[in-house]
Structures are given as structure tokens and as C-alpha cells.
Amino acid sequence: MKKKAMLAAIGFMLVSGTALTAAPLAPHVHASAVTLLSVGTSSTAVTQLQTDLKKLGYFNNATATGCFGTVTRDAVISLQRAYGLTADGIPGPVTLEAVSHAILKQKLVADTSSYIGVPYLWGGTNPASGFDCSGFVYFMFTKFGVAQSRSTSANLFTQGFAVNKSMLRPGDLVFFRNPSTGAIDHVGFYTGGNSFVSALSSKGIYVQQMDNSYWDPRYAGARRVY
């Protein structure tokens, strides 16, 4: 009897729509993840997705249409492949999080240009006095709301997950070794085009090519921490 009563109650709630409220989403999960977007969907969530994908260089239409068609699906697949995700063309929570993180890091990398030439200061974490390499990473992430503890380049090398050099995307952290000791002693933000920005003892905040004769033999790997 208890089982029958329970089933009857559930049936009533489903019909009346008075129960089975979904648990709230985690703050970083886009609301559209509740109902997965797919070909044929039209909504403001699709418009936002298309706008973000266009900013990231994956959506090629002149404007966002708000209609999820094959062009949007292919753009999602391109981004998923670029970020090492399952390339199914469906922007679920993991893909949407990757999009939002990529948008934030795109803004972060663009903003690093504001600090070009700020002098180097060992242990420095602010533009008023100067930065060291890990201090600049800490400052930029904190400025853009990414929670970070003040750390060293060696410690940052243990965070997030490893990214193959061929899969680097703007905002990933790139690391370099001391050629004498092999220890990780430098970190910077990958900016695209095989370049990175970091605090150099000789020039302060500066953009460098990763494959030049100085940095290429010192390259140790990359991590995606956000």
C-alpha cells in the first residue's frame, strides 16, 4: 500500500507540476545547460553562444542568429576539438564552461598589454612597484576573478592539467626550466602565435617568442589552470 500511495503521489506531482524542482546549478554552469542546445533550437542562449564563439574565432556568420543550425554545431565541434573535449557538437555544461573560461582568458590576455614595460621586481605582485613572473600571473588571474594563491612558477606547474604544445590556447600558462638545474623557474601567459607574455628580469613585462634561441631549449611544458 505504501508503494502504491507513493507512486500515486509522484504521478500527481508530475501532472500538476508542483514538485521535482531541479537543484540549483553550480555558479560556473550556464543556465542553458539545463536543456541542452542542439540543431533546431532557437533562444537567447543560442545567441549568446554564437556571440562567444564568434569572439573566439569559431563562428563564421556575420552576426549571431539565435538559431542553432549546422554552422553553430560545426563551430561547437571546432572549439571542442581545440580544447580536447568530446567533439559531439552539443554544448553541454563542460563545453559551455570551456567557452566561458576561454572568453575570460581572451580578455585577460588582451589586458596584459596595459602592463607592457612595467619593471621587474622579485616577489612583486602589482604594477605600482613591479612584478616577477609568478607575481604577474597571480595579479592578472586575481584581477579577472580567478581565485589564486600567491605561488611560485614551480608550484604553478603542479596545478590544472598539462596541455600539449600543439593544443595551446590564449591564457594557458607556459613554463621554462633553468638549463643548469632543470628546475622550473619561469612562467608566462600564452598569447597565441607561439608567443607569451611574462615578467622578464631584463625588460619587465614583455612579449617573447617561445621558439627563439633563448626560450625554445628551456621550454618545460604548459598547464591549463582555468
C-alpha positions in Angstrom: 0.0 0.0 0.0 2.8 2.4 0.8 4.4 1.8 -2.5 1.1 2.4 -4.4 0.5 5.6 -2.4 3.9 6.8 -3.2 3.6 6.2 -6.9 0.2 7.9 -6.9 1.6 10.9 -5.2 4.5 11.2 -7.6 2.1 10.8 -10.5 0.0 13.7 -9.2 3.1 15.9 -8.7 4.3 15.3 -12.3 0.9 16.1 -13.8 0.3 19.2 -11.6 3.9 20.4 -12.0 4.1 21.2 -8.3 7.3 19.2 -7.5 10.5 17.8 -8.7 12.2 21.2 -8.8 15.8 20.8 -10.1 18.7 21.5 -7.8 20.3 24.9 -8.5 23.2 24.9 -10.9 26.8 25.5 -9.8 27.7 29.1 -10.4 30.0 28.3 -13.4 27.4 26.2 -15.3 25.5 28.2 -17.9 21.7 28.1 -17.4 21.2 26.8 -20.9 22.9 23.6 -19.9 19.6 22.5 -18.2 18.1 22.0 -21.6 21.0 21.0 -24.0 21.2 23.2 -27.1 21.2 21.3 -30.3 20.3 21.7 -34.0 16.9 23.3 -34.3 17.0 25.2 -31.0 16.2 28.9 -31.1 16.8 31.1 -28.0 18.7 33.9 -26.5 21.1 31.3 -25.1 21.9 30.3 -28.7 22.6 34.0 -29.5 25.0 34.3 -26.6 26.7 31.1 -27.5 27.1 32.2 -31.1 28.4 35.6 -29.9 31.0 34.0 -27.7 32.1 31.5 -30.4 32.5 34.4 -32.8 34.7 36.3 -30.3 36.8 33.1 -30.1 37.0 32.7 -33.8 34.9 29.6 -34.3 31.6 31.0 -35.5 31.9 32.4 -39.0 28.5 34.0 -39.6 28.5 37.8 -39.8 26.0 38.1 -36.9 24.5 35.8 -34.3 21.2 34.5 -35.5 19.8 32.9 -32.3 19.1 29.7 -34.3 21.2 26.6 -33.7 21.9 25.2 -37.1 24.7 23.2 -38.7 27.1 26.3 -38.8 26.7 26.6 -35.0 27.1 22.9 -34.5 30.3 22.9 -36.6 31.6 25.9 -34.6 31.0 24.0 -31.3 32.8 20.9 -32.7 35.8 23.1 -33.7 36.0 24.5 -30.2 35.6 21.1 -28.6 38.5 19.7 -30.7 40.6 22.8 -29.9 40.1 22.2 -26.2 40.4 18.5 -26.2 36.7 17.8 -25.4 34.3 15.2 -26.9 33.6 16.7 -30.3 29.8 15.9 -30.5 28.6 19.4 -31.4 26.4 19.6 -28.3 27.3 22.5 -25.9 26.7 20.7 -22.6 28.0 22.0 -19.2 31.6 21.1 -19.8 31.7 22.8 -23.3 29.9 25.9 -22.0 32.4 26.2 -19.2 35.2 25.9 -21.6 33.7 28.7 -23.7 33.2 31.0 -20.7 36.8 30.3 -19.5 38.1 31.0 -22.9 36.2 34.3 -23.2 37.6 35.4 -19.8 41.2 34.4 -20.7 40.9 36.2 -24.1 40.0 39.4 -22.1 42.8 38.7 -19.7 45.4 38.3 -22.4 44.3 41.4 -24.2 44.6 43.3 -20.9 48.2 42.3 -20.4 49.2 44.9 -23.0 48.3 47.5 -20.4 51.3 46.4 -18.3 54.0 46.2 -21.0 57.1 47.8 -19.7 56.2 47.6 -16.0 59.5 46.9 -14.4 60.6 43.6 -12.9 60.7 43.2 -9.1 61.5 39.9 -7.4 58.4 39.0 -5.4 56.4 41.8 -6.9 52.7 41.5 -7.5 51.4 44.9 -8.5 52.0 47.5 -11.3 52.9 50.3 -8.9 56.2 48.6 -7.9 56.7 45.8 -10.4 56.2 42.1 -11.0 58.1 38.9 -11.1 56.9 36.2 -13.4 54.6 34.3 -11.0 53.5 37.6 -9.4 52.2 38.8 -12.7 50.2 35.5 -13.2 48.8 36.0 -9.7 47.9 39.6 -10.4 46.2 39.0 -13.7 44.2 36.0 -12.5 43.1 37.8 -9.4 42.1 40.9 -11.4 39.8 38.8 -13.6 38.2 37.0 -10.7 40.1 33.7 -10.9 40.9 32.6 -7.4 44.6 32.1 -6.9 47.1 31.9 -4.1 50.4 33.7 -4.4 52.7 31.0 -5.6 55.9 30.2 -7.5 56.3 29.1 -11.1 57.4 25.6 -9.8 54.2 25.3 -7.8 52.0 26.6 -10.6 53.5 23.8 -12.7 51.7 21.3 -10.5 48.2 23.0 -10.9 45.5 22.4 -13.5 46.3 19.9 -16.2 49.0 19.5 -18.8 48.4 20.9 -22.3 50.3 19.7 -25.4 52.2 22.4 -27.2 50.1 21.9 -30.3 46.9 22.4 -28.2 47.9 25.7 -26.5 45.2 28.4 -26.3 45.5 32.0 -25.2 45.6 32.2 -21.4 47.3 28.9 -20.8 50.4 29.0 -18.7 53.7 28.1 -20.3 56.7 27.1 -18.3 60.5 27.1 -18.7 63.4 25.4 -17.0 66.7 26.6 -15.7 69.2 24.9 -18.1 71.7 24.3 -15.3 69.5 22.8 -12.7 66.5 21.6 -14.7 64.2 23.3 -12.2 61.1 25.2 -13.3 62.0 28.9 -12.9 59.8 30.9 -15.2 56.1 31.1 -16.2 54.0 33.3 -18.5 50.7 33.6 -20.3 50.5 32.1 -23.8 49.1 34.8 -26.1 48.8 32.9 -29.4 51.1 32.8 -32.4 53.7 30.9 -30.5 54.3 33.9 -28.2 53.9 34.5 -24.5 53.9 37.5 -22.1 55.7 37.5 -18.8 57.8 39.5 -16.4 61.5 39.4 -17.5 64.3 40.5 -15.3 65.8 42.4 -18.2 62.7 44.1 -19.6 59.9 43.9 -17.2 56.5 42.8 -18.7 57.3 41.9 -22.2 56.1 39.6 -25.1 58.5 37.0 -26.3 58.6 34.3 -29.0 58.6 30.8 -27.5 60.7 29.3 -30.3 63.6 31.8 -30.2 67.1 30.6 -29.4 66.8 31.6 -25.7 63.4 30.2 -24.7 63.0 27.2 -27.0 65.6 24.9 -25.3 64.2 25.9 -21.9 60.6 25.1 -22.7 59.2 22.7 -20.0 55.5 22.4 -20.8 52.1 24.1 -20.3 49.3 23.9 -17.9 45.6 25.0 -18.1 44.6 26.1 -14.6 41.4 27.8 -15.6 
